[in-house]
Amino acid sequence: MAQWHSFARAAPALAAFGRSCLERPPTVSYLGTIAADGLPRVHPVTPIVGDGRLFLFMEPTSPKVRDLRERRVFALHNGVPDGDGTGGEFFVRGLAEPVEDPALRSVAAAAASYDAADRYVLFELTVSEARCHGYGDVTLPDPRRWRDPRAAAAGAATSAPGASGQETSKPATPEPETSKRGTTKRGTAKRGGATQGTSGRGARR
């Protein structure tokens, strides 16, 4: 995964747009993590960009600390000031790395918009993918999406057939015979459509 400065070198306009989204009012972004039960959860956070790195301070008792230590994966989306998504949206995902180096902690604390207490836990967020979106009130950067080539290559390798060294095949499941009344030889077919989710246009430690 790429550190923020590597992402910024590869896609400077997108990185600049993303930083402006993360740092502008309301300055609250939303961090998605995976809990121990495998379900996602979202946390309000205040990201920090300093010395070419993306940081997050957090209370040591916060559930996101355990999520990031144990599963590492995250998704981050800036907050928006209204329902129109004014100013645009920026999304980034990747892996979190706990920071123990006092020098890096000093960098993050100096770049923070608040006083970082000594008890806070610090993570650096590395970037596997970043993208943006707007609603006509802002000029979007080019490119609007960037993906770390190393992450893309790793994903392709793990998803390729036989990547685990073993060939797997999924046997075809025969379709049950269906009558005109919607029943099958194994029971009654349920009727109903899938529920389509909705997504809003946007929303500290």
Secondary structure, 3 states (H helix, E strand, C coil): CECHHHHHHHCHHHHHHHHHHHHCCCCCEEEEEECCCCCEEEEEECCEEECCEEEEEECCCCHHHHHHHHCCEEEEEECCCCCCCCCCEEEEEEEEEECCCHHHHHHHHHHCCCCCCCCCEEEEECECEEEEECCCCCCCCCCCEEECHHHHHHHHHHHCCCCCCCCCCCCCCCCCCECCCCEECCEECCCCCCCCCCCCCCCCC
